[in-house]
Amino acid sequence: MEYESMGHMSKVNSIQSADFVDNYYLPHHSVIKAESTSTEVRVVFNASSPTANGVSLNDVLVPGPVLQSDLTIFILRWRLFKYVFNSDIEKKYRQILLDSNQTKYQWIVFRPCPNDPISLYELKTVTFGVNCALYIAMRTLLQLAEDSESSHPIASNILHKHMYVDDVLAGGHTTDSAIRARDEVITVLQSAGFPLRKWTSNCSQILQGISKSHLLSEDFLEFEDTSSVKALGIRWNAHSDQFYFIAKPIETPRVSQRYRYFLISPIFLIHLDG
C-alpha cells in the first residue's frame, strides 16, 4: 500500500490479451527484521521464479558488472578520516524510475485485505530481487557523480569512492572539511531525489543542523550505550569510536569445522581505532 501511495507502483486498469504474453509476474512475500530502526517489515520480490516455459526474468537479464569496492577496503578507506559520518539513502532503489516500456516485466498481484478482489499492479521503480537492480542503482549514482563533478567536486568524490550501495561513509581530517563534505553530498543527492536518513557520526558538530527525525536516534552520541550502529555489517560505537562484534554462545555441544567457519565468517574486522 505504501508503494502505491508513494507512486512506486500503479494499478493496471486495462489489459489486452497480448499483455498476458509479453510480461512477467513477480512473486512477493514479506520479511520481518525486528532489529530494523526504520522498516521492520519489507517486501521481497522473486524475479528468479520461472514462468510456464521454465525461464525466469533473471534468466534473461544481464546483471551488469560489479561497481562497488571490496567491503574491507571500503571500511578501511572510511577510517582514514579522523571525523566521520554515516548515512543511507532512504528507499534508494525505489527512488529510481524505470522506463515505462519496461514496467510490464514487473507486474504483481495484490489486495490490501483478504476480502478485497485481487488486483493487478506494475512496479514503476528499480526493484530489489531483479538481478540487475544493484548495477542500475550504482550506475545511477556514478552518473550523478560525473554530472556534479564541476559544481560539487567533494560530493562527486564521495559518490565515486565512499558509497556502498545505499550507504554513505565519508568524513574529513578536520570538522570543517567533514561538515563541508556532509553539506555537499546532501545537496547533490537531494537534487536527484535521494534523501539521506539515519545519520551517525563520531563528532557531535557534524550532526548539528541535521533534523532529529533524520538521525539514527535523537540522543545519538550523547551516551555510549546509545551510540552503537551497524555499519556495513560491523558494529561501531561512535561514542568510543571503536568497531566491535558480538559473539553468541555456541549451543551445540559438538561443532563441525564447517560450522565454525560459518560462525566466524561475518567477523572480517575485529577492531579498528579511528
C-alpha positions in Angstrom: 0.0 0.0 0.0 2.9 2.3 0.7 4.3 1.5 -2.8 1.0 2.7 -4.3 0.7 5.8 -2.1 4.2 7.0 -3.0 3.7 6.4 -6.7 6.2 3.5 -6.8 3.5 1.2 -8.3 0.2 1.8 -10.1 -2.8 -0.3 -10.8 -3.1 -1.9 -14.3 -6.7 -0.9 -15.3 -6.9 -2.0 -18.9 -5.5 -5.3 -20.1 -5.2 -6.5 -23.6 -4.9 -10.2 -24.5 -1.3 -9.6 -25.7 -0.4 -8.2 -22.3 -0.6 -11.7 -20.7 2.1 -13.0 -23.0 4.6 -10.1 -23.1 5.0 -9.5 -19.4 6.3 -11.1 -16.2 4.7 -11.6 -12.8 6.9 -11.1 -9.7 6.0 -13.3 -6.8 6.5 -11.5 -3.5 6.4 -12.1 0.3 7.2 -10.2 3.5 10.4 -10.4 5.5 10.4 -9.3 9.1 13.5 -7.7 10.6 12.8 -6.9 14.2 16.1 -5.1 14.8 15.5 -2.6 12.0 15.1 1.0 13.2 13.1 2.2 10.2 11.3 -0.6 8.3 10.5 -3.7 10.4 8.6 -5.4 7.5 9.9 -5.3 4.0 8.6 -6.7 0.7 10.8 -9.1 -1.2 10.3 -9.8 -4.9 11.5 -13.0 -6.5 12.5 -12.4 -10.1 14.1 -15.9 -10.2 10.8 -17.6 -10.2 10.4 -19.5 -13.5 7.4 -18.9 -15.9 5.4 -21.6 -17.6 8.3 -22.1 -20.1 10.8 -22.6 -17.3 12.6 -19.3 -17.7 12.6 -16.5 -15.2 13.1 -12.8 -15.6 16.6 -13.0 -14.1 17.5 -15.7 -16.6 17.1 -13.3 -19.5 18.7 -10.2 -17.8 22.3 -9.3 -17.7 23.2 -8.4 -14.1 26.0 -6.0 -15.1 29.5 -5.6 -13.7 30.3 -5.1 -10.0 30.8 -1.3 -9.4 31.3 -1.1 -5.7 34.6 -1.5 -3.9 35.7 -4.5 -1.8 34.0 -4.2 1.6 37.1 -4.5 3.7 38.9 -1.8 1.6 35.8 0.4 1.8 35.7 0.3 5.6 39.5 0.9 5.8 39.2 3.9 3.4 36.4 5.3 5.7 38.7 5.1 8.7 41.4 7.2 7.1 39.3 10.2 8.2 39.6 11.5 11.8 36.0 12.8 11.7 33.5 10.5 10.0 29.8 10.3 9.3 27.5 7.6 8.1 24.1 7.9 6.5 22.0 6.0 4.0 19.7 6.9 1.1 16.1 6.3 2.0 14.4 3.7 -0.3 17.3 4.1 -2.8 16.1 1.6 -5.4 12.6 2.9 -5.3 13.8 6.5 -6.0 14.9 5.4 -9.5 12.1 5.2 -12.1 12.2 2.6 -14.8 11.4 3.3 -18.5 7.6 2.9 -18.8 8.2 0.4 -21.6 9.9 -1.9 -19.1 7.5 -1.9 -16.2 5.3 -4.6 -17.8 8.1 -7.0 -16.6 7.3 -6.1 -13.0 3.7 -6.9 -12.6 2.4 -8.2 -9.2 -1.0 -9.3 -7.9 -2.0 -7.8 -4.6 -5.0 -6.9 -2.5 -4.9 -4.8 0.7 -7.5 -7.0 2.5 -8.3 -10.7 2.2 -11.9 -9.8 1.4 -10.9 -7.4 -1.5 -10.7 -8.6 -5.1 -7.2 -9.4 -6.4 -5.9 -6.5 -8.4 -3.0 -6.3 -10.9 -0.2 -3.7 -10.4 3.0 -2.8 -12.0 6.1 -1.7 -10.1 7.5 1.6 -11.6 10.9 1.7 -10.0 14.1 -0.4 -9.7 13.1 -3.5 -7.7 15.2 -5.4 -5.3 15.2 -9.0 -6.4 15.8 -8.3 -10.0 19.4 -9.3 -10.7 20.5 -6.0 -12.5 19.0 -3.8 -9.7 22.3 -3.3 -7.9 24.1 -2.3 -11.1 21.4 0.1 -12.2 21.4 1.8 -8.7 25.2 2.1 -8.6 25.4 3.3 -12.2 22.8 6.0 -11.5 25.0 7.3 -8.6 28.1 7.2 -10.7 26.3 9.3 -13.4 25.2 11.7 -10.8 28.9 11.9 -9.6 30.0 12.8 -13.2 27.3 15.4 -13.6 28.1 17.2 -10.4 32.0 17.0 -10.6 32.5 20.6 -11.7 29.9 22.1 -9.3 30.4 19.9 -6.3 33.8 18.1 -6.5 33.8 16.9 -2.9 30.4 15.3 -3.3 31.4 13.8 -6.6 34.4 12.2 -5.0 32.2 10.8 -2.2 29.8 9.2 -4.7 32.7 7.7 -6.6 34.7 6.3 -3.6 32.6 6.4 -0.4 29.2 4.9 -1.4 28.4 1.3 -0.8 25.0 0.5 -2.3 22.8 3.0 -0.3 25.3 3.8 2.5 27.4 7.0 2.6 30.5 6.6 4.7 32.7 9.6 4.4 34.3 12.3 6.5 37.2 14.7 6.8 40.5 15.3 8.6 39.0 18.4 10.3 35.5 19.1 11.5 35.2 21.9 8.9 36.1 19.7 6.0 33.8 16.9 7.3 30.8 19.4 7.5 31.6 20.7 4.1 31.6 17.2 2.7 28.3 16.5 4.5 26.6 19.6 3.1 27.8 18.9 -0.5 26.7 15.3 -0.5 23.3 16.2 0.9 22.8 18.9 -1.8 23.9 16.6 -4.7 21.9 13.6 -3.6 18.8 15.6 -2.8 18.9 17.2 -6.3 18.4 13.7 -7.8 15.7 12.7 -5.3 17.9 10.7 -2.9 17.1 11.8 0.7 19.7 10.8 3.3 18.4 9.4 6.6 19.7 7.6 9.8 22.7 9.9 10.3 25.5 8.9 12.6 29.0 10.4 13.4 31.8 10.3 15.8 31.6 14.1 16.2 28.6 16.0 17.5 29.3 19.1 15.4 28.8 17.1 12.3 25.3 16.1 13.4 24.3 19.7 14.3 21.9 21.1 11.7 20.6 17.6 10.8 16.9 17.2 11.7 16.4 15.0 14.7 14.0 12.9 12.7 16.8 12.2 10.2 19.2 11.0 12.9 19.5 7.3 13.7 18.3 8.3 17.2 17.6 11.7 18.8 20.1 11.1 21.6 22.8 9.6 19.3 26.3 10.3 20.6 25.1 11.7 23.9 25.6 8.4 25.7 27.9 5.5 25.0 25.2 2.9 25.2 23.0 4.7 22.7 25.8 5.3 20.2 26.1 1.9 18.6 25.2 1.2 15.0 25.8 -1.5 12.4 28.0 -0.1 9.6 28.1 -2.5 6.7 27.6 -5.4 9.0 30.2 -4.3 11.5 29.1 -2.9 14.9 30.5 0.5 15.5 30.3 2.5 18.7 30.6 6.2 17.6 31.0 7.5 21.2 34.2 5.5 21.8 34.9 5.3 18.0 35.6 1.6 18.0 34.5 -1.3 16.0 33.4 -4.5 17.8 31.4 -7.6 17.4 29.0 -9.7 19.5 29.9 -13.4 19.8 26.9 -15.5 20.6 27.4 -18.7 22.7 27.5 -22.0 20.7 24.6 -24.0 22.0 25.5 -27.3 20.1 28.0 -29.3 22.2 29.7 -30.8 19.1 30.6 -28.4 16.3 31.9 -29.3 12.9 34.8 -27.4 11.3 32.4 -26.1 8.6 30.0 -24.7 11.2 32.9 -22.9 13.0 33.8 -21.2 9.7 30.2 -20.3 9.3 30.1 -18.6 12.7 33.3 -16.6 12.3 32.7 -15.6 8.6 31.0 -12.3 9.5 34.0 -11.2 11.6 36.3 -9.9 9.0 37.4 -6.8 11.0 37.8 -7.3 14.8 38.8 -3.8 16.0 39.9 -0.6 14.4 40.7 2.6 16.2 39.8 5.9 14.5 
